[in-house]
């Protein structure tokens, strides 16, 4: 992949000029704890990944659910809406970046 060397001598991928799209990476790790189920999320949380997570959460209907966002690197608006809805339904969202927390609150205030 071609790189652009900026004034500081650092190389950055030239995605726009190549027309390539970086694959979005996302991981869901499920862990059972005495008081419920923890889903540790990492990578990019977008609409597609939120849909997949929603499917997984549907199978955990009777358990207490915790979503750990410690390793989430990026969220899109659809994911924020999803997080607002699941938190409103009783799931706990932990290790949430402050800017994402403020977006979730704005979504909840708008519901």
N, CA, C and O of each residue as an XYZ file, in Angstrom:
444
protein
N       0.856     -1.174      0.000
C       0.000      0.000      0.000
C       0.897      1.229      0.000
O       1.852      1.281      0.774
N       0.622      2.216     -0.839
C       1.429      3.429     -0.874
C       1.310      4.191      0.429
O       0.290      4.102      1.113
N       2.330      4.932      0.774
C       2.343      5.741      1.981
C       2.713      7.167      1.637
O       3.427      7.413      0.665
N       2.236      8.093      2.417
C       2.564      9.503      2.299
C       3.504      9.848      3.438
O       3.215      9.528      4.591
N       4.604     10.481      3.146
C       5.530     10.897      4.192
C       5.222     12.355      4.501
O       5.357     13.222      3.638
N       4.804     12.624      5.746
C       4.471     13.993      6.111
C       5.723     14.761      6.534
O       6.831     14.228      6.464
N       5.553     15.996      6.966
C       6.675     16.844      7.346
C       7.483     16.291      8.513
O       8.638     16.671      8.701
N       6.895     15.412      9.285
C       7.585     14.852     10.434
C       8.292     13.541     10.104
O       8.904     12.931     10.980
N       8.214     13.112      8.868
C       8.868     11.873      8.459
C       8.088     10.627      8.834
O       8.632      9.524      8.802
N       6.809     10.789      9.191
C       5.992      9.638      9.559
C       5.192      9.173      8.357
O       4.705      9.993      7.579
N       5.056      7.894      8.201
C       4.321      7.336      7.061
C       2.895      7.009      7.470
O       2.660      6.423      8.527
N       1.947      7.392      6.628
C       0.541      7.084      6.832
C       0.000      6.425      5.573
O       0.341      6.846      4.468
N      -0.838      5.398      5.712
C      -1.425      4.776      4.524
C      -2.270      5.780      3.748
O      -2.974      6.597      4.341
N      -2.199      5.718      2.447
C      -3.002      6.577      1.580
C      -4.231      5.801      1.117
O      -4.272      5.306     -0.010
N      -5.209      5.700      1.971
C      -6.389      4.913      1.638
C      -7.234      5.568      0.563
O      -7.736      4.889     -0.332
N      -7.396      6.873      0.641
C      -8.262      7.553     -0.317
C      -7.697      7.479     -1.724
O      -8.445      7.281     -2.681
N      -6.387      7.636     -1.863
C      -5.820      7.647     -3.206
C      -5.812      6.256     -3.826
O      -5.848      6.124     -5.049
N      -5.768      5.242     -3.017
C      -5.753      3.878     -3.521
C      -7.175      3.379     -3.740
O      -7.406      2.478     -4.546
N      -8.127      3.967     -3.020
C      -9.506      3.515     -3.118
C      -9.756      2.260     -2.304
O     -10.819      1.648     -2.409
N      -8.798      1.881     -1.506
C      -8.941      0.680     -0.682
C      -9.655      1.036      0.606
O      -9.638      2.185      1.046
N     -10.262      0.066      1.185
C     -10.924      0.254      2.462
C     -10.312     -0.721      3.454
O     -10.204     -1.918      3.186
N      -9.916     -0.194      4.598
C      -9.350     -1.045      5.636
C     -10.470     -1.911      6.203
O     -11.562     -1.405      6.461
N     -10.226     -3.190      6.398
C     -11.259     -4.026      6.997
C     -11.488     -3.602      8.447
O     -10.539     -3.313      9.176
N     -12.746     -3.569      8.852
C     -13.070     -3.227     10.223
C     -12.917     -4.478     11.069
O     -13.443     -5.538     10.730
N     -12.208     -4.350     12.150
C     -11.946     -5.471     13.030
C     -12.771     -5.317     14.294
O     -12.838     -4.240     14.886
N     -13.387     -6.397     14.690
C     -14.240     -6.369     15.863
C     -14.216     -7.742     16.516
O     -14.193     -8.768     15.835
N     -14.223     -7.748     17.832
C     -14.214     -9.012     18.559
C     -15.177     -8.926     19.735
O     -15.291     -7.892     20.394
N     -15.867    -10.036     19.983
C     -16.745    -10.166     21.141
C     -16.256    -11.363     21.937
O     -16.227    -12.486     21.432
N     -15.875    -11.122     23.172
C     -15.491    -12.215     24.072
C     -16.565    -12.333     25.147
O     -16.873    -11.359     25.835
N     -17.127    -13.513     25.287
C     -18.182    -13.770     26.269
C     -17.592    -14.511     27.454
O     -16.888    -15.508     27.295
N     -17.890    -14.006     28.652
C     -17.418    -14.662     29.870
C     -18.576    -14.765     30.852
O     -19.338    -13.818     31.043
N     -18.691    -15.927     31.465
C     -19.722    -16.136     32.474
C     -19.130    -15.839     33.836
O     -18.068    -16.349     34.191
N     -19.831    -15.003     34.598
C     -19.434    -14.712     35.972
C     -20.587    -15.081     36.882
O     -21.701    -15.323     36.417
N     -20.323    -15.124     38.171
C     -21.350    -15.548     39.122
C     -22.615    -14.697     39.039
O     -23.722    -15.202     39.226
N     -22.447    -13.408     38.760
C     -23.608    -12.522     38.761
C     -24.126    -12.183     37.361
O     -24.996    -11.323     37.224
N     -23.615    -12.833     36.334
C     -24.127    -12.582     34.994
C     -23.130    -12.883     33.894
O     -22.155    -13.607     34.094
N     -23.394    -12.313     32.724
C     -22.578    -12.535     31.532
C     -21.889    -11.228     31.167
O     -22.520    -10.171     31.138
N     -20.591    -11.305     30.888
C     -19.837    -10.127     30.457
C     -19.427    -10.334     29.008
O     -18.831    -11.350     28.651
N     -19.757     -9.350     28.184
C     -19.304     -9.316     26.799
C     -18.233     -8.243     26.712
O     -18.529     -7.051     26.796
N     -16.984     -8.670     26.542
C     -15.879     -7.728     26.374
C     -15.747     -7.455     24.885
O     -15.489     -8.364     24.097
N     -15.924     -6.202     24.510
C     -15.917     -5.806     23.103
C     -14.597     -5.141     22.779
O     -14.024     -4.439     23.612
N     -14.113     -5.365     21.558
C     -12.886     -4.689     21.141
C     -12.972     -4.361     19.655
O     -13.640     -5.048     18.883
N     -12.278     -3.293     19.280
C     -12.241     -2.881     17.891
C     -13.329     -1.879     17.568
O     -13.729     -1.080     18.415
N     -13.802     -1.930     16.336
C     -14.786     -0.983     15.820
C     -16.191     -1.537     16.029
O     -16.501     -2.649     15.602
N     -17.031     -0.754     16.687
C     -18.422     -1.142     16.890
C     -19.278     -0.311     15.939
O     -19.499      0.879     16.163
N     -19.757     -0.954     14.871
C     -20.592     -0.271     13.888
C     -21.960     -0.951     13.838
O     -22.245     -1.845     14.636
N     -22.797     -0.526     12.904
C     -24.163     -1.051     12.812
C     -24.182     -2.566     12.626
O     -24.973     -3.264     13.260
N     -23.321     -3.063     11.768
C     -23.278     -4.513     11.516
C     -22.896     -5.279     12.779
O     -23.511     -6.296     13.098
N     -21.895     -4.802     13.489
C     -21.451     -5.479     14.706
C     -22.481     -5.338     15.820
O     -22.656     -6.256     16.621
N     -23.167     -4.193     15.877
C     -24.223     -4.012     16.869
C     -25.356     -5.011     16.626
O     -25.923     -5.554     17.574
N     -25.678     -5.248     15.368
C     -26.713     -6.237     15.032
C     -26.300     -7.623     15.503
O     -27.108     -8.353     16.076
N     -25.064     -7.984     15.267
C     -24.562     -9.294     15.716
C     -24.595     -9.398     17.237
O     -24.980    -10.430     17.788
N     -24.191     -8.328     17.907
C     -24.215     -8.312     19.367
C     -25.653     -8.414     19.879
O     -25.913     -9.094     20.872
N     -26.569     -7.751     19.214
C     -27.985     -7.824     19.596
C     -28.491     -9.268     19.525
O     -29.241     -9.715     20.393
N     -28.075     -9.986     18.492
C     -28.452    -11.397     18.365
C     -27.905    -12.214     19.529
O     -28.599    -13.077     20.068
N     -26.669    -11.945     19.913
C     -26.076    -12.665     21.044
C     -26.781    -12.325     22.348
O     -27.025    -13.206     23.172
N     -27.107    -11.059     22.538
C     -27.782    -10.644     23.771
C     -29.166    -11.271     23.885
O     -29.632    -11.536     24.993
N     -29.821    -11.509     22.773
C     -31.149    -12.118     22.794
C     -31.110    -13.515     23.395
O     -32.106    -13.973     23.955
N     -29.984    -14.192     23.288
C     -29.857    -15.539     23.851
C     -29.573    -15.495     25.352
O     -29.599    -16.532     26.016
N     -29.303    -14.315     25.889
C     -28.964    -14.154     27.304
C     -30.088    -13.460     28.063
O     -29.830    -12.804     29.073
N     -31.311    -13.590     27.606
C     -32.435    -12.818     28.128
C     -32.603    -12.909     29.644
O     -32.993    -11.926     30.274
N     -32.322    -14.049     30.233
C     -32.566    -14.224     31.659
C     -31.394    -13.779     32.524
O     -31.550    -13.653     33.739
N     -30.244    -13.540     31.943
C     -29.048    -13.233     32.728
C     -28.787    -11.730     32.789
O     -29.210    -10.978     31.911
N     -28.089    -11.308     33.830
C     -27.592     -9.936     33.913
C     -26.481     -9.804     32.878
O     -25.607    -10.667     32.791
N     -26.511     -8.723     32.090
C     -25.551     -8.546     31.008
C     -24.716     -7.297     31.242
O     -25.231     -6.231     31.577
N     -23.409     -7.462     31.056
C     -22.471     -6.343     31.136
C     -21.754     -6.254     29.795
O     -21.243     -7.254     29.290
N     -21.717     -5.055     29.222
C     -20.943     -4.797     28.009
C     -19.725     -3.989     28.412
O     -19.852     -2.863     28.893
N     -18.546     -4.560     28.219
C     -17.292     -3.906     28.577
C     -16.686     -3.303     27.318
O     -16.282     -4.032     26.412
N     -16.619     -1.973     27.257
C     -16.140     -1.261     26.071
C     -14.670     -0.846     26.182
O     -14.207     -0.002     25.414
N     -13.946     -1.422     27.116
C     -12.565     -1.014     27.371
C     -11.711     -0.970     26.106
O     -10.925     -0.041     25.928
N     -11.852     -1.945     25.241
C     -10.995     -2.042     24.065
C     -11.684     -1.645     22.763
O     -11.193     -1.960     21.679
N     -12.820     -0.955     22.866
C     -13.493     -0.453     21.667
C     -12.743      0.788     21.192
O     -12.458      1.692     21.978
N     -12.429      0.822     19.903
C     -11.634      1.923     19.364
C     -12.466      2.964     18.631
O     -12.036      4.110     18.495
N     -13.656      2.584     18.152
C     -14.491      3.489     17.379
C     -15.921      2.996     17.407
O     -16.164      1.791     17.343
N     -16.875      3.914     17.501
C     -18.289      3.550     17.418
C     -18.965      4.465     16.403
O     -18.582      5.625     16.250
N     -19.973      3.937     15.711
C     -20.740      4.795     14.816
C     -22.072      5.125     15.482
O     -22.373      4.631     16.569
N     -22.854      5.954     14.826
C     -24.099      6.419     15.432
C     -25.075      5.278     15.701
O     -25.745      5.268     16.734
N     -25.162      4.325     14.790
C     -26.058      3.184     14.995
C     -25.654      2.394     16.237
O     -26.511      1.911     16.977
N     -24.369      2.266     16.459
C     -23.880      1.550     17.641
C     -24.223      2.322     18.913
O     -24.580      1.720     19.926
N     -24.118      3.637     18.866
C     -24.479      4.455     20.032
C     -25.962      4.290     20.345
O     -26.339      4.142     21.508
N     -26.797      4.316     19.323
C     -28.237      4.091     19.533
C     -28.481      2.730     20.174
O     -29.270      2.601     21.110
N     -27.790      1.717     19.653
C     -27.917      0.367     20.198
C     -27.514      0.341     21.673
O     -28.230     -0.215     22.506
N     -26.375      0.940     21.991
C     -25.904      0.956     23.378
C     -26.904      1.668     24.284
O     -27.140      1.230     25.410
N     -27.488      2.754     23.806
C     -28.494      3.476     24.595
C     -29.708      2.595     24.862
O     -30.242      2.589     25.971
N     -30.142      1.858     23.855
C     -31.311      0.985     24.014
C     -31.038     -0.166     24.971
O     -31.863     -0.455     25.838
N     -29.895     -0.825     24.830
C     -29.627     -1.974     25.705
C     -29.380     -1.526     27.135
O     -29.738     -2.228     28.082
N     -28.770     -0.362     27.293
C     -28.572      0.148     28.654
C     -29.923      0.503     29.268
O     -30.167      0.237     30.445
N     -30.795      1.103     28.467
C     -32.137      1.414     28.943
C     -32.940      0.172     29.301
O     -33.837      0.224     30.142
N     -32.613     -0.944     28.659
C     -33.306     -2.207     28.917
C     -32.700     -2.971     30.096
O     -33.189     -4.041     30.459
N     -31.628     -2.419     30.701
C     -31.084     -3.055     31.897
C     -29.665     -3.569     31.808
O     -29.092     -3.952     32.827
N     -29.079     -3.590     30.624
C     -27.681     -4.018     30.517
C     -26.790     -2.929     31.117
O     -27.146     -1.751     31.117
N     -25.657     -3.331     31.616
C     -24.699     -2.386     32.177
C     -23.571     -2.177     31.165
O     -22.995     -3.145     30.667
N     -23.257     -0.925     30.863
C     -22.162     -0.587     29.956
C     -21.035     -0.034     30.811
O     -21.193      0.991     31.474
N     -19.882     -0.725     30.793
C     -18.753     -0.321     31.635
C     -17.536      0.007     30.778
O     -17.457     -0.370     29.609
N     -16.594      0.717     31.385
C     -15.360      1.132     30.710
C     -15.666      1.846     29.396
O     -15.018      1.627     28.372
N     -16.668      2.696     29.467
C     -17.149      3.417     28.294
C     -16.398      4.749     28.187
O     -16.382      5.523     29.144
N     -15.775      5.025     27.031
C     -15.121      6.328     26.872
C     -16.118      7.462     27.130
O     -17.296      7.346     26.794
N     -15.646      8.541     27.718
C     -16.527      9.644     28.101
C     -17.302     10.223     26.922
O     -18.477     10.562     27.059
N     -16.649     10.339     25.763
C     -17.366     10.901     24.616
C     -18.494      9.970     24.157
O     -19.542     10.443     23.718
N     -18.291      8.662     24.252
C     -19.345      7.712     23.897
C     -20.459      7.783     24.939
O     -21.641      7.732     24.598
N     -20.078      7.900     26.204
C     -21.063      8.024     27.280
C     -21.962      9.242     27.036
O     -23.177      9.163     27.218
N     -21.368     10.361     26.626
C     -22.172     11.565     26.385
C     -23.115     11.354     25.196
O     -24.238     11.857     25.214
N     -22.684     10.628     24.172
C     -23.556     10.329     23.026
C     -24.693      9.400     23.435
O     -25.830      9.568     22.992
N     -24.384      8.420     24.281
C     -25.431      7.512     24.776
C     -26.465      8.306     25.554
O     -27.667      8.117     25.367
N     -26.009      9.187     26.420
C     -26.930     10.010     27.209
C     -27.802     10.871     26.296
O     -29.005     10.999     26.523
N     -27.199     11.454     25.274
C     -27.974     12.272     24.332
C     -29.036     11.433     23.626
O     -30.156     11.902     23.420
N     -28.697     10.201     23.254
C     -29.663      9.308     22.610
C     -30.789      8.970     23.586
O     -31.961      8.980     23.207
N     -30.441      8.672     24.841
C     -31.454      8.329     25.832
C     -32.361      9.512     26.128
O     -33.562      9.337     26.333
N     -31.803     10.701     26.154
C     -32.605     11.901     26.397
C     -33.563     12.166     25.244
O     -34.626     12.760     25.429
N     -33.176     11.721     24.056
C     -34.014     11.918     22.876
C     -35.081     10.851     22.694
O     -35.972     11.005     21.859
N     -35.002      9.762     23.469
C     -35.973      8.664     23.315
C     -37.296      8.992     23.949
O     -38.219      8.178     23.908
